[in-house]
Amino acid sequence: MSRRKIIFLAGLLIIQLSLIWPVYPVFSDIYPLILGLPLSFAWVIFVLLSAFSLLLWYYLTEPKDSEHPLNSGGR
């Protein structure tokens, strides 16, 4: 398994664990409000944005394969 894939899987594991006990109860309060959102909702949005950025990083760092059928120019 490549180092890139290990980093990706570890990041996904951390993101998933941040939404369950014991991490989520730390952020389960209503106050403080962040951009008008309760802290618990803002935490979930932050985690979703983190997952999106991790997936985007994984996609953008994918090695380019010139023999891939989608890269052949439609031939």
C-alpha beads as a LAMMPS data file, in Angstrom:
LAMMPS data file: protein, C-alpha beads

75 atoms
74 bonds

1 atom types
1 bond types

-500.0 500.0 xlo xhi
-500.0 500.0 ylo yhi
-500.0 500.0 zlo zhi

Masses

1 110.0

Atoms # bond

1 1 1 0.000 0.000 0.000
2 1 1 1.380 3.382 -0.956
3 1 1 2.150 6.114 1.548
4 1 1 -0.459 8.333 -0.121
5 1 1 -3.180 5.738 0.463
6 1 1 -2.128 5.205 4.094
7 1 1 -2.349 8.960 4.753
8 1 1 -5.761 9.062 3.061
9 1 1 -7.150 6.135 5.061
10 1 1 -5.746 7.492 8.331
11 1 1 -7.338 10.869 7.600
12 1 1 -10.698 9.266 6.877
13 1 1 -10.475 7.269 10.096
14 1 1 -9.727 10.409 12.115
15 1 1 -12.612 12.245 10.447
16 1 1 -15.043 9.414 11.187
17 1 1 -13.896 9.124 14.793
18 1 1 -14.335 12.861 15.316
19 1 1 -18.096 12.466 14.881
20 1 1 -18.585 9.853 17.616
21 1 1 -17.842 9.537 21.326
22 1 1 -15.504 10.699 22.966
23 1 1 -14.704 13.583 20.585
24 1 1 -18.174 14.770 19.538
25 1 1 -19.541 15.376 23.074
26 1 1 -16.822 18.004 23.528
27 1 1 -18.499 20.006 20.733
28 1 1 -22.135 19.163 21.532
29 1 1 -23.007 22.509 23.135
30 1 1 -25.200 25.161 21.588
31 1 1 -22.934 28.035 22.594
32 1 1 -20.699 29.593 21.372
33 1 1 -22.364 30.391 18.089
34 1 1 -20.041 30.215 15.097
35 1 1 -21.279 32.277 12.144
36 1 1 -24.738 32.042 13.705
37 1 1 -24.633 28.245 13.920
38 1 1 -24.590 26.199 17.116
39 1 1 -21.189 24.738 17.954
40 1 1 -22.325 21.154 17.328
41 1 1 -23.609 21.993 13.840
42 1 1 -20.517 24.044 13.011
43 1 1 -18.372 21.052 14.086
44 1 1 -20.213 18.724 11.697
45 1 1 -19.813 21.228 8.850
46 1 1 -16.093 21.561 9.643
47 1 1 -15.696 17.774 9.552
48 1 1 -17.543 17.548 6.225
49 1 1 -15.311 20.244 4.733
50 1 1 -12.279 18.371 6.065
51 1 1 -13.461 15.171 4.377
52 1 1 -14.016 17.049 1.125
53 1 1 -10.547 18.594 1.215
54 1 1 -8.997 15.192 1.985
55 1 1 -10.786 13.635 -1.002
56 1 1 -9.744 16.558 -3.185
57 1 1 -6.112 16.152 -2.083
58 1 1 -6.280 12.406 -2.824
59 1 1 -7.670 13.077 -6.295
60 1 1 -5.203 15.834 -7.180
61 1 1 -2.168 13.831 -6.046
62 1 1 -3.163 10.773 -8.054
63 1 1 -0.324 9.679 -10.342
64 1 1 -1.051 10.409 -13.976
65 1 1 -1.340 7.246 -16.054
66 1 1 -0.964 7.931 -19.773
67 1 1 -2.279 4.454 -20.669
68 1 1 -5.568 4.920 -18.847
69 1 1 -8.533 4.522 -21.270
70 1 1 -10.013 7.884 -20.319
71 1 1 -6.721 9.656 -21.103
72 1 1 -6.377 8.222 -24.614
73 1 1 -8.229 11.087 -26.258
74 1 1 -11.297 9.034 -27.127
75 1 1 -9.463 6.467 -29.239

Bonds

1 1 1 2
2 1 2 3
3 1 3 4
4 1 4 5
5 1 5 6
6 1 6 7
7 1 7 8
8 1 8 9
9 1 9 10
10 1 10 11
11 1 11 12
12 1 12 13
13 1 13 14
14 1 14 15
15 1 15 16
16 1 16 17
17 1 17 18
18 1 18 19
19 1 19 20
20 1 20 21
21 1 21 22
22 1 22 23
23 1 23 24
24 1 24 25
25 1 25 26
26 1 26 27
27 1 27 28
28 1 28 29
29 1 29 30
30 1 30 31
31 1 31 32
32 1 32 33
33 1 33 34
34 1 34 35
35 1 35 36
36 1 36 37
37 1 37 38
38 1 38 39
39 1 39 40
40 1 40 41
41 1 41 42
42 1 42 43
43 1 43 44
44 1 44 45
45 1 45 46
46 1 46 47
47 1 47 48
48 1 48 49
49 1 49 50
50 1 50 51
51 1 51 52
52 1 52 53
53 1 53 54
54 1 54 55
55 1 55 56
56 1 56 57
57 1 57 58
58 1 58 59
59 1 59 60
60 1 60 61
61 1 61 62
62 1 62 63
63 1 63 64
64 1 64 65
65 1 65 66
66 1 66 67
67 1 67 68
68 1 68 69
69 1 69 70
70 1 70 71
71 1 71 72
72 1 72 73
73 1 73 74
74 1 74 75
